[in-house]
Amino acid sequence: MATSNSHGFGSLSCFPTIKVLLICLSTAVLVSSSKERTKTVDFNVKPGGVVHTFSEKIRDYECSFTYASQGGTNEQWQMSVGLSDDDKLFSCSVWRPQGKSYLFFTQFKAEVKGAKIEYASAFSQAGVGGQKDVPLKGEEYVTGESAVTQKDGKFRAELSKLIIIARTQHDEL
């Protein structure tokens, strides 16, 4: 929000209560609209070789992360889903906030519903604390119209982050 006299807000300095009210109101609007367009949730990735799925939805669009892993104990991961301001792009990110997962993934699949994948990338290490993202080799996974999955026999069992950007299927007039 501009505070110069040329935008008519400079006179508010003599009304601190109004100024605080306007700041609170604009913050509430930003938070409200961002909650409708983005969401980040924690979940546990559980070892044991059993297939698990975690999903999150925003409006008509959904992202699911299905996996099986071995070794270690539960790890805290996060999933973020988001919708662009023009509703044309849906994004899904799944990652381990601590950077590197110590679990061995025997399989993984990240899938979007209601949108078609335009870009996807998978990483063996997520960039945290000055470290860089370490991408999986292209031969380790495959990207389709609605899902990213490991390539059997090529995937090296290391996964710490997945990113998907998908185009929503809006009807063009």
Disulfide bonds with the S-S distance in Angstrom:
Cys63-Cys92 1.94
